[in-house]
């Protein structure tokens, strides 16, 4: 059975679930109990690494079709109205800074490692709060009849 990654639309927590393909739409968030939205892992989104490069062939559980190469994958995704996963730029920048801190801190300096982790968590919180406020604004504008 494959291991799938999900993001909770309610509390924005990322989690993994190990389940059969038929039940992949039924993952429940361990934090709040909402149904998670499937997010393809970077490994699958980038293809399988094989000798001589990357292989973009095989069954894609997200697209629910057999993929015959990189161009075919792009075509199928365009037909289904999907696009490749791109990490949020603020979180990506915080992860890069945390990686730099961890790489250049002396071995055993746990305060530097904690500071790097706090950068990432702070960026995630900031993005989550912005998403939440945008959703609240949309609900209010829809309720008042303004779009």
N, C-alpha and C positions, 0 to 999 in steps of 0.2 A: 504494500500500500504506500502511496506517495505522501510526502509531507508538504502541506500547502501553507502559504503565508496569507494572513488576512489583516485588514485594518478595520477597527470598529468605527462606524460612522457616528456613534453617539459620544464615546469618550476618547476617540482618536488613538487608542492603544493598538500596537502591532502585536500579533500573536501567531503562533503556528499550530496546526492541527494535523494529526496523522490519521487519515481516513480514506476509505475507498473513493474512487473517482465519481461514483454515482451519488455520493453524499456530500460532494465538495461545496455545494451551495448551502449546506445546513450547519456551518460552523457557528458556534456561539462564543461570544466574548467572555473570557473568564472574569473580567472586572465588573461588567454591568449587565451581562446576559442578553445583549442585543445580537442580532445576526451580523456576522462580519462580512465585509466586502473582500472578495478574492483579489490579491495582488500577486502577480507573477514574480517569482524570485529573479534576481539579477542573473543567476546562473542559467535559468531557462530562457529568460528574455534575450540573453546574449548568444544562445546556442550552445551546443556541446563542443568542448575542446577535444580535438582529435589530432593525431600526428599530421602535421602539415597545415594546421589552421583550425578554423571553426566550422562545424557542420550544422547547417540550418535545415535538417531534415528530421522527420518523425512526426508522431501525433502530438498536437498541441492541445492540452486540455482546456485552455482559455478560449481558443478559436474553434474548438471542437471539430477539427479537420486535420487531415494529413498535410504536412508542409513539405515542399519539395525544393526548398532553397530560400535564400535571403530575399530575393526579389518577389518570389511567390508569397512569402510571409507578409511583406509590405503590402502587396496587392490585396490579400485576404483581409488584413487589418483595415485597410482603407475602405473596402467593401462593407465591413461590419461597423465602420465608424469608430474604430479604436486607434490609439496611438501608443508608441513605446513609452514605458515608464521612465519618468525623469524625476530624480529626487528634488525636493524643494531646495532652492539655491541658498537660503539662509542656513538650513540644517546642514547642507553639504559643506558650506564654508566653515561652520562650527566644527564639523567632523574633521575637516582638513587641519584646522588650527589645533584641535585636540590631538590629532595624530602627530603633528609637529612637536607639541609639548611633550608627548610621551617619548618620542624618538630622541629628543635632545635633553631630556632630564636625566640626572645621574641615576644609576641603577639603585633601586631601593628608596627613591624619593617619592613616597606615596602621596604627599601633599600636591605635587605637580600633577600626578595622575588623576587625583580627585578634582583638581581645578579643571583639567581637560574634560573630564566627564560632566562637570557642572556647566561648561560651555555648551555642550550638546543638549543637555536637559533644559537649559535656559532657552535655547533656540527653539526646541520642540514646544515648550510651553508658550512662547511668544506666537508661534505659528498656529498652535491649537486655539489660543484665545482669539486671534484674528479670524480664523475660520468660524468659530462660534459666534462672534459678534456679527459677521457677515450673514450667517444663517438667521440670527435673531432679527437683523434689519430686514431681511427678505420676508420673514414671517409677518412682521409688523406692516411692511409695505403692502403685502398681499391682503392682509386683514383690513387695511384701510382703503383698499382698492386702487392703490398707486403701484405701478410697475416700473 
